[in-house]
Amino acid sequence: MGVTRLKRKDRRNKTVSRVEVQFLKLGRNIELGSKSQMPKDSQITKNDAILNQLASQAK
């Protein structure tokens, strides 16, 4: 069987879904002790800390 090329829309959907999955993996809270624990100097970790601080001040 020959290799079929994806149409432009399908190629875009494939790329977008891959990027979305990657984004969701990065943004998800990671449990302590997890193999994939976020580095402490990661921007996402810093953002979470600031958001948690603001949320606690708002209460």
C-alpha positions in Angstrom: 0.0 0.0 0.0 1.2 3.5 -0.8 1.6 6.1 1.9 -1.3 8.6 1.8 -0.6 12.2 2.6 -2.8 13.9 5.1 -4.9 16.8 3.8 -4.0 20.2 5.1 -6.8 20.3 7.6 -5.9 16.9 9.0 -2.2 17.8 9.3 -3.2 20.9 11.2 -5.5 19.0 13.5 -2.7 16.4 14.2 -0.3 19.2 15.1 -2.7 21.2 17.2 -3.8 18.2 19.2 -0.2 17.2 19.8 0.6 20.7 21.0 -2.5 20.8 23.2 -1.6 17.5 24.9 1.9 18.8 25.6 0.4 22.1 27.0 -2.0 20.2 29.3 0.8 17.9 30.5 2.9 20.9 31.4 0.1 22.8 33.1 -1.2 20.0 35.3 -0.4 19.9 38.9 2.2 17.2 39.5 2.1 15.1 42.6 5.0 15.2 45.0 7.3 12.2 44.6 6.3 11.8 41.0 9.1 10.8 38.5 8.2 13.8 36.4 8.3 16.4 39.2 8.6 20.0 38.0 12.0 21.7 38.5 11.8 24.3 41.2 13.0 27.1 38.9 10.4 26.2 36.2 8.2 29.2 35.1 5.0 27.1 35.7 6.0 26.4 39.3 6.7 30.1 39.9 3.3 31.0 38.3 1.5 28.5 40.5 3.2 29.9 43.6 2.1 33.4 42.8 -1.4 32.4 41.9 -1.7 30.5 45.2 -0.4 33.5 47.1 -2.9 35.8 45.4 -5.8 33.4 46.0 -4.9 33.2 49.7 -4.8 37.0 50.0 -8.2 37.3 48.3 -9.9 35.1 51.0 
